[in-house]
Amino acid sequence: SEVSEHLIGSNIVKKISFTGSIPVGKHLAGLAAKGMKRATMELGGHSPVVVFADADPEKTADTIAAFKYRNAGQVCISPTRFYVQEGVYDRFVKRFTEFAENVKLGDGLEKSTTMGPLANPRRLDAMESIVQDVKSRGGKILTGGKRHGNQGNFFAPTVVTEVPDDSKIMTEEPFGPIAPIVPFKTFDEVVERANSLPFGLAAYAFTTNNQTATMIGDAIQSGMVGVNSVAISTPETPFGGIKESGYGQEGGIEGLEAYTNRKFISQG
């Protein structure tokens, strides 16, 4: 707090860019507002994944599970809520769980390692709290659900099912290797559930129907939507969220414009 108040309050600083949690982002945005300073806020999210029945469940599970466990789920755009249409739900869950069980935890410098540790001991406590909430609400732990080993901050890749939409894992960004997978029936139903949270950073959808792809891309309230793709962060495209996930853009022309002042000159 002492550092941020000093830096943001300085006349030398003209622009603030922050990547981090929503509470800290709100605090820094307030400090920036006192000096009418422009800010880019890239805050937390809780990215929904919508898998329609016409998608290939095994191929989709392989793609999105690999992205889920990247950096042990400690990525702001990590997929974190999985809604799978009933027709392919069982096949998707089976393949996703198999992928999780084959993830190799260990030292990130070892070539055979496919997932490393959590950032600190606090994240282990957070994961255990989520798992306890899942159990208390009648959810099922299909794999993982506990600390891996007795050294370091390793938590096993975890898959949970049968969790209600108001459970902790479905409402709070896990920022860890826990994947909740729940079924849905209709397009309108899943859109309502995907948009129900105050976050809107990233979202993903999988379908082979062009009309469905267009409709879900439009319907989801998110700054970025990957349809049949997880490549939503590239240097040439705008990166940012809406709602409590922040405002402003990084990347692309939009990211450069955030650091410039636009001026209109009219000369007679």
C-alpha positions, -999 to 999 in steps of 0.1 A, spaced: 0 0 0 28 24 9 46 18 -24 15 20 -46 2 52 -30 36 68 -34 40 58 -71 4 64 -83 3 97 -64 35 109 -81 32 135 -109 59 116 -128 36 86 -133 10 92 -161 -5 58 -166 -12 27 -145 -13 -9 -157 -21 -36 -132 -25 -74 -135 -38 -91 -103 -67 -97 -80 -100 -78 -82 -98 -63 -46 -63 -49 -52 -73 -37 -87 -103 -18 -72 -80 -2 -47 -54 9 -73 -82 22 -96 -94 44 -68 -59 58 -63 -56 64 -100 -89 82 -101 -77 107 -75 -52 120 -100 -75 114 -131 -48 90 -143 -57 65 -170 -55 28 -159 -56 -6 -175 -70 -32 -151 -65 -69 -160 -81 -86 -130 -93 -121 -121 -118 -142 -139 -137 -176 -137 -136 -188 -173 -166 -209 -184 -161 -237 -210 -192 -247 -230 -190 -280 -248 -220 -287 -271 -232 -322 -280 -220 -319 -316 -184 -314 -306 -160 -344 -304 -159 -350 -266 -125 -368 -266 -107 -343 -288 -122 -314 -268 -113 -329 -235 -77 -334 -246 -74 -298 -258 -91 -281 -228 -76 -303 -201 -41 -295 -213 -49 -258 -211 -66 -262 -177 -35 -278 -161 -11 -254 -177 9 -238 -149 -12 -258 -125 -42 -237 -133 -25 -205 -121 -34 -185 -152 -59 -156 -153 -75 -170 -185 -74 -207 -173 -106 -226 -180 -123 -230 -147 -160 -239 -151 -169 -267 -175 -205 -270 -188 -209 -301 -210 -242 -309 -229 -258 -341 -217 -253 -361 -249 -215 -361 -246 -211 -355 -209 -201 -389 -198 -175 -393 -226 -161 -359 -219 -157 -365 -182 -141 -399 -187 -115 -386 -211 -108 -354 -191 -103 -375 -159 -79 -399 -177 -59 -368 -189 -57 -355 -153 -46 -389 -140 -17 -390 -165 -4 -355 -156 31 -359 -141 39 -336 -112 74 -325 -104 102 -301 -109 95 -279 -138 131 -281 -150 127 -318 -156 117 -327 -192 92 -354 -181 73 -330 -158 40 -318 -172 28 -298 -141 47 -280 -115 38 -267 -80 14 -240 -67 29 -206 -60 29 -208 -22 15 -227 8 -15 -204 9 -27 -219 -24 -26 -254 -10 -49 -242 18 -72 -226 -8 -74 -259 -28 -82 -279 3 -109 -254 12 -125 -258 -22 -124 -296 -20 -140 -296 15 -168 -274 1 -173 -298 -28 -176 -328 -4 -199 -309 20 -223 -302 -10 -224 -338 -21 -200 -334 -50 -178 -362 -63 -140 -362 -65 -132 -383 -95 -95 -379 -92 -70 -359 -71 -85 -337 -44 -55 -337 -22 -19 -326 -18 7 -345 -37 36 -357 -16 49 -340 16 74 -316 1 68 -284 -20 34 -269 -29 21 -297 -51 -16 -304 -55 -29 -333 -76 -48 -325 -108 -84 -327 -96 -117 -334 -113 -150 -329 -95 -186 -334 -106 -222 -331 -92 -215 -296 -77 -242 -270 -75 -238 -237 -93 -236 -218 -60 -207 -239 -46 -173 -223 -40 -156 -239 -70 -183 -226 -93 -184 -190 -79 -148 -182 -69 -118 -183 -92 -98 -214 -81 -64 -204 -95 -54 -239 -92 -57 -274 -107 -93 -282 -99 -118 -287 -127 -155 -289 -120 -176 -305 -148 -214 -302 -148 -240 -311 -175 -265 -288 -192 -294 -293 -215 -302 -262 -236 -284 -233 -252 -303 -207 -232 -297 -225 -200 -259 -227 -204 -257 -190 -215 -275 -179 -183 -253 -201 -161 -221 -190 -179 -230 -153 -175 -242 -156 -139 -210 -144 -123 -196 -108 -120 -165 -118 -140 -159 -115 -177 -123 -121 -187 -122 -152 -209 -146 -180 -221 -144 -210 -243 -169 -229 -264 -167 -260 -286 -191 -269 -314 -190 -281 -350 -221 -260 -359 -213 -226 -374 -246 -211 -363 -240 -222 -327 -205 -210 -328 -216 -175 -338 -245 -174 -313 -224 -185 -283 -196 -161 -292 -221 -133 -291 -240 -145 -261 -212 -150 -236 -204 -119 -216 -166 -119 -217 -138 -97 -231 -124 -127 -250 -141 -159 -263 -123 -188 -279 -145 -209 -301 -129 -243 -309 -96 -227 -298 -77 -216 -267 -56 -191 -286 -71 -159 -272 -39 -142 -262 -17 -131 -291 5 -100 -295 -16 -85 -323 -50 -88 -306 -66 -69 -277 -65 -87 -243 -88 -76 -215 -120 -82 -196 -153 -67 -187 -174 -65 -156 -153 -70 -125 -125 -85 -145 -114 -50 -153 -112 -25 -181 -88 -15 -208 -68 -36 -232 -34 -51 -235 -19 -62 -268 -28 -51 -303 -33 -15 -314 -57 -11 -285 -28 -19 -260 -6 7 -277 -33 34 -277 -37 30 -239 -3 47 -236 -10 76 -260 -30 108 -257 -54 115 -286 -54 151 -298 -76 168 -323 -62 199 -340 -84 222 -361 -65 248 -381 -84 275 -399 
